[in-house]
């Protein structure tokens, strides 16, 4: 028995049923299946009006899922890359609760657990935190504090 082709609405609902999506992200995924751009825009507007598609909800969900592993700069960049507007990003990141330094300190503890013994390992620890999107000020505080605590 042959399956009937999915309608654009059914594809959108199937994607939204798996996880939250940003409007731009969902539009990009559905564009190859749409007959015209107006039809797709109308569908996305309807999903937003019904409350089934929300950039703010997506930004909150995305940032909560990745907050312990990445710094604010990386979270902002990823959300901007997903097409989320600045207001929704700021709202999602202010609602996280913990400070960036707390996340960095916990991540540093899980990864390294002990202070750097020489400049090379200290630089490695700083690069690790910077690559994860933590500001250099926070990285220096975390790595510097860890060295100071042991001495």
C-alpha positions as semicolon CSV with decimal commas, in nm:
position;residue;x (nm);y (nm);z (nm)
1;X;0,000;0,000;0,000
2;X;0,151;0,332;-0,110
3;X;0,184;0,615;0,140
4;X;0,022;0,940;0,049
5;X;0,262;1,232;0,018
6;X;0,286;1,454;0,321
7;X;0,125;1,793;0,300
8;X;0,329;2,096;0,391
9;X;0,128;2,141;0,713
10;X;0,183;1,778;0,812
11;X;0,557;1,810;0,751
12;X;0,567;2,123;0,967
13;X;0,371;1,956;1,247
14;X;0,593;1,648;1,232
15;X;0,904;1,864;1,269
16;X;0,750;2,067;1,551
17;X;0,642;1,746;1,722
18;X;1,004;1,639;1,756
19;X;1,142;1,962;1,902
20;X;1,102;2,339;1,901
21;X;1,212;2,520;1,586
22;X;1,283;2,882;1,505
23;X;1,068;3,026;1,227
24;X;1,366;3,073;0,993
25;X;1,490;2,721;1,062
26;X;1,149;2,565;0,993
27;X;1,109;2,776;0,680
28;X;1,442;2,651;0,549
29;X;1,347;2,288;0,615
30;X;1,007;2,322;0,446
31;X;1,114;2,532;0,147
32;X;1,207;2,235;-0,076
33;X;0,858;2,090;-0,025
34;X;0,659;2,412;-0,080
35;X;0,501;2,490;-0,416
36;X;0,547;2,864;-0,363
37;X;0,688;3,096;-0,100
38;X;0,352;3,261;-0,026
39;X;0,199;2,929;0,073
40;X;0,489;2,863;0,310
41;X;0,470;3,212;0,465
42;X;0,096;3,173;0,519
43;X;0,150;2,836;0,690
44;X;0,423;2,976;0,916
45;X;0,206;3,277;1,006
46;X;-0,078;3,039;1,096
47;X;0,152;2,827;1,316
48;X;0,275;3,139;1,495
49;X;-0,083;3,265;1,543
50;X;-0,186;2,932;1,695
51;X;0,115;2,938;1,930
52;X;0,269;2,624;1,783
53;X;0,575;2,806;1,653
54;X;0,760;3,056;1,870
55;X;1,110;3,198;1,834
56;X;1,110;3,297;2,202
57;X;1,019;2,945;2,313
58;X;1,280;2,798;2,078
59;X;1,550;3,034;2,209
60;X;1,468;2,943;2,569
61;X;1,468;2,571;2,497
62;X;1,790;2,584;2,295
63;X;1,977;2,794;2,549
64;X;1,867;2,582;2,847
65;X;1,981;2,267;2,672
66;X;2,327;2,401;2,594
67;X;2,390;2,647;2,880
68;X;2,609;2,426;3,094
69;X;2,846;2,344;2,810
70;X;2,883;2,677;2,632
71;X;2,930;3,043;2,717
72;X;2,702;3,335;2,639
73;X;2,889;3,437;2,324
74;X;2,851;3,094;2,169
75;X;2,483;3,067;2,264
76;X;2,412;3,409;2,112
77;X;2,595;3,320;1,791
78;X;2,413;2,988;1,755
79;X;2,073;3,147;1,811
80;X;2,151;3,427;1,563
81;X;2,253;3,158;1,315
82;X;1,914;2,991;1,364
83;X;1,741;3,318;1,271
84;X;1,620;3,421;1,616
85;X;1,586;3,796;1,672
86;X;1,796;3,980;1,928
87;X;1,509;4,051;2,169
88;X;1,421;3,681;2,199
89;X;1,788;3,591;2,245
90;X;1,836;3,846;2,523
91;X;1,519;3,733;2,698
92;X;1,621;3,366;2,682
93;X;1,974;3,425;2,806
94;X;1,871;3,649;3,096
95;X;1,634;3,380;3,218
96;X;1,905;3,117;3,258
97;X;1,968;3,189;3,623
98;X;2,334;3,096;3,669
99;X;2,621;3,319;3,582
100;X;2,862;3,249;3,303
101;X;3,145;3,214;3,554
102;X;2,957;2,940;3,739
103;X;2,911;2,745;3,414
104;X;3,274;2,790;3,318
105;X;3,396;2,680;3,661
106;X;3,181;2,365;3,653
107;X;3,287;2,282;3,298
108;X;3,653;2,338;3,390
109;X;3,617;2,107;3,693
110;X;3,465;1,829;3,481
111;X;3,727;1,859;3,208
112;X;4,046;1,927;3,403
113;X;3,978;1,895;3,775
114;X;4,319;2,023;3,877
115;X;4,508;2,345;3,819
116;X;4,759;2,385;3,544
117;X;5,112;2,286;3,638
118;X;5,286;2,493;3,372
119;X;5,216;2,771;3,123
120;X;5,145;2,529;2,838
121;X;4,868;2,348;3,025
122;X;4,732;2,681;3,152
123;X;4,712;2,808;2,794
124;X;4,537;2,485;2,695
125;X;4,276;2,535;2,968
126;X;4,220;2,896;2,866
127;X;4,181;2,799;2,499
128;X;3,931;2,529;2,593
129;X;3,707;2,776;2,776
130;X;3,744;3,042;2,506
131;X;3,654;2,792;2,233
132;X;3,339;2,706;2,426
133;X;3,227;3,069;2,403
134;X;3,326;3,197;2,744
135;X;3,470;3,546;2,761
136;X;3,841;3,573;2,825
137;X;3,774;3,758;3,150
138;X;3,572;3,463;3,277
139;X;3,829;3,211;3,151
140;X;4,112;3,395;3,329
141;X;3,907;3,413;3,650
142;X;3,831;3,041;3,642
143;X;4,179;2,921;3,550
144;X;4,348;3,183;3,769
145;X;4,126;3,109;4,067
146;X;4,192;2,737;4,030
147;X;4,565;2,801;4,037
148;X;4,533;3,035;4,336
149;X;4,320;2,785;4,533
150;X;4,585;2,514;4,509
151;X;4,881;2,733;4,607
